[in-house]
Amino acid sequence: MPITEEEIVSIRRYPQKTVDFPIYSKQKAGIIAYSIILLLVVIVFFLGVFLNMSFHFLMLIPLVNSHNLLNIFAVIGDGVISGGRFIAWSKINSFQFIPIDINHKYYGYSKEVNDGYELKIVAKGHSVNCIVTTGEMREKLNNVLARHVAANQQSE
């Protein structure tokens, strides 16, 4: 999920733009940028090793926001993909839908966002979020996430 064009339109990672399909042609720019960043990190690492200098902290700077390069949110068989992050079902602790009202940080970007919800998925160590603009998609995501979270809590 999302599979259809209607589902894609109703999910956003950022208030201004809907997510892209999880295929190479739609994610090409993000994949190329992510590859360039990783190449720069490897180059800085080897420069530090050969020049006998410590560049390790400089390597972390490009990786801080690299998870935002891919405009993707997808629920797949093994878990949830949001941007450059994958969260397995076993790592998800909880999730909640927060209504976007006048006091919400995403209020005012567009009419669709103003009437929507922010989905916040809390995992072990970090959390991810997306914006859901329709009630139908909210129900679909709620059913899928609730089923998997309940199954994980029963197995623990």
C-alpha positions, 0 to 999 in steps of 0.5 A: 500500500499505496497501490492506486493513484487515489491512495498515492494522492492521499498520502504525503511525507511533506505537506506540499507534495504527495508521495511518489510510487515506490519504483525506480523511475519515480525515485531516481533523483533521490537514489542518485543523490543518496549514492553521491552522499554515500560516495562522499562519505567513503572518500572522506573516510579513506582520506582520513585513513591515508592522511592519518587524520580524524574526519569521522565526525565530518562523515556524519554531517551528510548522513544526518538528513539523508533519510529525507531524500526519498519521497516515499511512504509504503506499507509492505509485507515486512514493515513500513518504508518512510523516506530512506528508513525501513521499520520492521513490524517487530520494531513498531511500538505504537502508532497514532493519528493526530488530527491536523487542526488550527494549532497543528504545525502542518495546518495552512499548507493546503486545504487537503492537509487542513482536513487530514491527519498526521500518522506518527509511527513510534519504533524502537529508537526513532519515529516516522510520520506522514500526512493522510488526507482522506478518511478512507486511507486513514481507515486502511492504514489503521486496520493494517497497522493495528493488525500488525502491532497487535500481532507483535504485542501478542508474540512478545 
